[in-house]
Amino acid sequence: MNSIKFKNFSIANNFSKTIREKILLKTLILKKSKNSSLLSLKKNFNLMKLNEKNKIISYSEPEDHINKIAKLIIKKADFKNFKVLGISSKDISLVNQIKKIEKRSNTKIFNHNGSLETTIKKFYKSNIKKKYNILILRHIWEHIPNQRLFLNNIKKLLDEKHIIYIEVPDCKRLIENFDYSMIWEEHCYYYNQQNLIEQLQILGLKKIKFLRVPHPQEDNLCVLLNINDKKQSKIIMNKSLENNSTLFLERFNAKKKQTKIFFSKLRKKGFKFSFFGASHMLNTFLNVYSLKRYSDYIIDENPQKINKFFSESDSKIMSLDKIKNKNIKKIIFFISCNMSVEDKIIRKLKTLNKKVLFFSIFPLSKNYFFKKKLHYENKKTK
């Protein structure tokens, strides 16, 4: 099995006022490269052509390593003057930090606002005349459908001496733990350290420095590069990584069956289900496991999302305060936000004036629903 096919996959970031406004992809196909462990989405759809009029953009990437990366770039840069270009809004913090350390730096962000798809589309067509010697690409590389075309534009605006900084999430642990919520229609590629470096080298980039930044859910893979005109390197087969990617595809149907049985048993016991966090991970979770009938309540703290429809659910997103007043005898909360805020959310759930049962949808979490025993957290009313 070298691919998984999903039908009628709802787009994550489209928060609509009515159910009819939902945008569906007829098919979404995750496939494995023939020559490496790289997983990618088959290019049978184009997000840039979809009219996502209800899209709510809330990008949130780890920022605690920004100062370290800025210092590393400056250390490796053999330039008299720093001319820094960030491509998207995700690059603003790093560009600003470089400016803060090297005050004489000239900095620019190509596109401050809008989705990454909009930014990518504009950059494909861009004709930037000014030259730069530092280019920042944080968490956009995995979104780019045609990376070679994108790189061709990058080459046109770089000085002879230059540094390109690329940062992407590491999907290795998610693949090893069969976390299918990692699939996102906006991510074209799902990297590990080896296949990231390999793919960059194939495109004509040379690694200067690599750095891994640990994170509870996905580590950040950080690479400093420059353009390399030498012969492209060959891919080195890694049987362990290859096997992980193959198993990830092969075991999906069994995992889906197991998950649906879990939810079905709890429903028969009279439980209602509430998901905390209208995230793209939850969108995938509901889609790939066909759990529409179990999405009774979706909770989110973003006021822009409240009272909007999301993903597979036929219920509007609500605040946590609103669910307090509902007379629900048996309810389970599934945490579907980033794992880094999981403990904070659990503390909030325990303040509810009722018995609380909570799980995480993520296999890496200690609260993952296949790890935790099925019991209530006893809550005494004050």
Number of C-alpha atoms within 10 A of each C-alpha: 11 15 17 17 14 15 13 14 22 22 24 25 21 24 27 22 16 13 17 8 14 19 21 16 17 12 14 22 16 21 20 22 14 10 10 19 24 22 27 20 23 17 12 10 15 12 14 14 9 11 10 17 10 15 15 16 12 10 10 8 11 13 10 9 12 17 16 11 19 20 15 15 17 16 9 13 16 13 12 8 13 21 21 24 24 24 22 24 18 23 23 19 15 21 23 20 17 24 18 13 13 15 11 13 17 15 18 18 18 17 20 15 13 13 17 23 18 14 20 23 14 13 19 16 11 13 11 12 8 10 15 23 21 25 26 23 20 23 21 21 20 20 19 19 21 13 15 14 13 18 15 12 16 18 13 14 17 21 14 12 13 20 26 23 21 20 21 24 23 23 23 19 16 19 22 16 13 21 20 22 21 20 23 20 22 20 17 20 24 26 22 22 19 16 20 18 19 20 18 20 21 16 17 18 21 22 18 13 13 15 14 14 15 13 13 11 19 20 18 23 22 22 24 23 22 21 21 14 10 10 9 16 14 10 15 11 13 12 11 10 19 19 12 18 23 20 16 24 21 15 12 17 13 9 16 17 11 14 16 14 12 13 16 15 11 16 15 8 9 11 17 18 20 19 25 26 21 25 19 23 22 26 24 23 24 21 22 21 19 16 17 14 13 19 17 15 20 30 25 19 15 13 11 11 22 19 18 19 24 29 30 25 20 16 16 20 26 21 18 16 11 9 15 13 10 8 8 11 10 17 21 17 21 23 27 25 21 15 19 13 11 17 12 10 15 18 10 10 18 16 13 16 13 19 19 19 18 24 23 24 23 28 20 19 17 12 19 17 19 16 13 13 10 12 10 13 12 11 13 8 9 4
